[in-house]
Amino acid sequence: MEQFDSLLSVAEKLLSPEGCPWDLKQTFSSLQPYVLEEAHEVIEAVDADDDTKIVEELGDLLYTIIFYGKLAEKTGRFSTADIVSSIKEKLIRRHPHVFGEVKVKGADEVLKNWEKIKLQEKGESRPVSVLDGIPPTLPSLIRAQKIIKRMQRAGSPIMPKEDLGEISEEELGSQMLALVLRAENGSVDAESAFRRSLARMEEAFRKTEL
């Protein structure tokens, strides 16, 4: 695509000896905060439902990835083409129901196949834990939902047996705000309390897998 190739040329210019002094000082490690920042700004723009901002923030996130690719090329580690090729091949491998002959009955079966293929790629017959592979650096709420989803799929005995019923986004948000207010009134760090509770639940679940 012409626009994409033009953007690659801009990145190459910025990282050339005659390029931007700030860009030339960057490393893989120094760029890490920008990956998080740009991803969060995309989320903010989507929440605002502002197409102009979404386009802008997706562009910033895309450029961060391109920056990594061009920096890698400059230091001889890998290329931008390697990044594109890697994700293309992964998507084809992990969607045999689209690019192959595998038949699936729904989204749940797609997820099960995805995890099975992921293990095969790593040369493993099964994970040590069904929770393996969930990044520890994820925001606690996102990580908690991923952990709970996998525990539920595994039929965990420590998950609540009763039907808790559905909840609307508005109702959930209000309840969470109320909990944060209670935490503030009780001088409790809500993030730390939640993270520790999640860690205890994860530890208890892993013990049931032994």
C-alpha positions as CSV (number, residue, x, y, z in Angstrom):
1,M,0.0,0.0,0.0
2,E,1.5,3.4,-1.1
3,Q,0.6,5.2,2.1
4,F,2.2,2.5,4.3
5,D,5.3,2.5,2.2
6,S,5.5,6.3,2.5
7,L,5.2,6.0,6.3
8,L,8.1,3.5,6.3
9,S,10.2,6.1,4.4
10,V,9.4,8.7,7.0
11,A,10.5,6.4,9.8
12,E,13.7,5.6,7.9
13,K,14.4,9.3,7.5
14,L,13.9,10.0,11.2
15,L,16.3,7.3,12.1
16,S,18.9,8.2,9.5
17,P,22.1,9.9,10.6
18,E,20.5,13.2,9.4
19,G,17.3,12.4,11.3
20,C,15.8,13.5,14.6
21,P,18.2,13.6,17.6
22,W,15.4,12.3,19.9
23,D,14.6,9.3,17.6
24,L,18.2,8.4,17.3
25,K,18.6,8.1,21.1
26,Q,15.7,5.6,21.5
27,T,16.2,1.9,22.4
28,F,13.8,-1.0,22.7
29,S,13.5,-0.3,26.4
30,S,13.0,3.4,26.1
31,L,10.1,2.9,23.8
32,Q,8.2,0.6,26.1
33,P,6.2,3.4,27.9
34,Y,5.0,4.7,24.6
35,V,3.5,1.4,23.6
36,L,1.4,1.5,26.8
37,E,0.6,5.2,26.4
38,E,-0.5,4.9,22.8
39,A,-2.6,1.8,23.5
40,H,-4.4,3.6,26.3
41,E,-5.0,6.6,24.1
42,V,-6.6,4.4,21.5
43,I,-8.9,3.0,24.2
44,E,-9.8,6.6,25.3
45,A,-10.6,7.6,21.8
46,V,-12.8,4.5,21.3
47,D,-14.6,5.3,24.5
48,A,-15.3,8.8,23.3
49,D,-16.6,7.3,20.0
50,D,-14.6,10.0,18.1
51,D,-13.5,8.7,14.7
52,T,-11.1,11.6,14.2
53,K,-9.3,10.8,17.4
54,I,-9.5,7.0,16.8
55,V,-7.7,7.5,13.5
56,E,-5.1,9.7,15.1
57,E,-4.4,7.4,18.0
58,L,-4.4,4.3,15.9
59,G,-1.8,6.0,13.7
60,D,0.3,6.8,16.8
61,L,0.1,3.2,17.9
62,L,1.0,1.9,14.4
63,Y,4.0,4.2,14.2
64,T,5.3,2.9,17.6
65,I,5.3,-0.6,16.0
66,I,7.0,0.7,12.9
67,F,9.5,2.5,15.0
68,Y,10.4,-0.8,16.7
69,G,10.8,-2.4,13.3
70,K,13.0,0.3,11.8
71,L,15.1,0.4,15.0
72,A,15.5,-3.4,14.8
73,E,16.6,-3.1,11.2
74,K,19.1,-0.4,12.1
75,T,20.7,-2.6,14.8
76,G,20.4,-5.8,12.7
77,R,18.0,-7.7,14.9
78,F,15.0,-8.2,12.6
79,S,13.0,-6.3,10.0
80,T,9.6,-4.6,9.7
81,A,8.8,-7.3,7.1
82,D,9.5,-9.9,9.7
83,I,6.9,-8.4,12.0
84,V,4.3,-8.4,9.2
85,S,5.2,-11.9,8.0
86,S,5.0,-13.3,11.6
87,I,1.5,-12.0,12.3
88,K,0.2,-13.0,8.9
89,E,1.5,-16.6,9.3
90,K,0.2,-16.8,12.9
91,L,-3.3,-15.7,11.8
92,I,-3.4,-18.3,9.0
93,R,-2.2,-21.1,11.4
94,R,-4.6,-20.2,14.1
95,H,-7.6,-20.0,11.8
96,P,-7.7,-23.4,10.2
97,H,-11.5,-23.1,10.1
98,V,-11.1,-20.2,7.7
99,F,-7.9,-21.0,5.8
100,G,-8.1,-24.8,6.1
101,E,-10.6,-27.7,6.4
102,V,-11.3,-27.6,10.1
103,K,-15.0,-27.2,11.0
104,V,-16.1,-25.3,14.2
105,K,-19.5,-24.9,15.8
106,G,-19.0,-21.5,17.4
107,A,-16.6,-18.9,19.0
108,D,-16.0,-21.2,22.0
109,E,-14.6,-23.9,19.8
110,V,-12.5,-21.4,18.0
111,L,-10.9,-20.4,21.3
112,K,-10.2,-24.0,22.2
113,N,-8.5,-24.6,18.9
114,W,-6.5,-21.4,19.2
115,E,-5.1,-22.6,22.6
116,K,-4.4,-26.1,21.2
117,I,-2.5,-24.7,18.2
118,K,-0.7,-22.3,20.5
119,L,0.6,-25.2,22.5
120,Q,1.6,-27.1,19.4
121,E,3.6,-24.1,18.2
122,K,5.5,-24.1,21.5
123,G,6.1,-27.9,21.3
124,E,4.0,-28.6,24.3
125,S,1.3,-31.2,24.7
126,R,-0.5,-29.3,27.4
127,P,0.2,-26.2,29.6
128,V,1.5,-26.6,33.1
129,S,-1.5,-24.5,34.0
130,V,-4.5,-23.3,32.0
131,L,-3.5,-19.8,33.3
132,D,-0.1,-19.9,31.7
133,G,0.5,-17.3,29.0
134,I,-1.6,-14.5,30.7
135,P,0.9,-11.6,30.9
136,P,1.5,-10.6,34.5
137,T,1.9,-6.9,33.4
138,L,-1.7,-6.6,32.2
139,P,-4.0,-4.2,34.1
140,S,-5.5,-6.1,37.0
141,L,-9.1,-5.9,35.8
142,I,-8.2,-7.2,32.3
143,R,-6.0,-9.9,33.8
144,A,-8.8,-10.9,36.3
145,Q,-11.3,-11.4,33.5
146,K,-8.9,-13.5,31.5
147,I,-8.1,-15.7,34.5
148,I,-11.8,-16.1,35.5
149,K,-12.7,-17.0,31.9
150,R,-10.1,-19.7,31.7
151,M,-11.0,-21.0,35.2
152,Q,-14.6,-21.3,34.1
153,R,-13.7,-23.1,30.9
154,A,-11.7,-25.5,33.0
155,G,-14.6,-26.1,35.3
156,S,-12.7,-24.9,38.4
157,P,-14.1,-26.1,41.7
158,I,-13.2,-22.8,43.4
159,M,-15.4,-20.7,41.1
160,P,-18.9,-19.8,42.5
161,K,-21.4,-22.5,41.7
162,E,-24.5,-20.2,41.9
163,D,-25.8,-18.3,38.9
164,L,-24.8,-14.7,39.7
165,G,-27.0,-13.4,36.9
166,E,-26.2,-10.8,34.2
167,I,-25.3,-7.2,34.9
168,S,-25.4,-4.2,32.7
169,E,-22.4,-2.1,31.9
170,E,-23.9,0.9,33.7
171,E,-24.8,-1.1,36.8
172,L,-21.3,-2.7,37.0
173,G,-19.6,0.6,36.6
174,S,-21.7,2.1,39.4
175,Q,-20.9,-0.8,41.8
176,M,-17.2,-0.6,41.0
177,L,-17.2,3.2,41.7
178,A,-19.0,2.5,45.0
179,L,-16.3,0.0,46.0
180,V,-13.6,2.5,45.1
181,L,-15.4,5.1,47.2
182,R,-15.5,2.7,50.2
183,A,-11.8,1.9,49.6
184,E,-11.0,5.6,49.7
185,N,-13.0,6.2,52.8
186,G,-11.3,3.2,54.5
187,S,-7.8,4.4,53.3
188,V,-7.4,1.1,51.3
189,D,-5.4,1.1,48.1
190,A,-8.1,-0.4,45.8
191,E,-5.6,-1.6,43.1
192,S,-3.3,-3.3,45.6
193,A,-6.2,-5.0,47.4
194,F,-7.6,-6.3,44.1
195,R,-4.3,-7.4,42.8
196,R,-3.6,-9.4,46.0
197,S,-7.0,-11.0,46.0
198,L,-6.5,-12.0,42.4
199,A,-3.1,-13.5,43.3
200,R,-4.6,-15.5,46.1
201,M,-7.4,-16.9,43.8
202,E,-4.8,-17.7,41.1
203,E,-2.6,-19.5,43.6
204,A,-5.6,-21.5,45.0
205,F,-6.6,-22.5,41.5
206,R,-3.1,-23.6,40.5
207,K,-3.0,-25.9,43.5
208,T,-6.1,-27.7,42.3
209,E,-4.3,-28.4,39.0
210,L,-1.5,-30.3,40.7
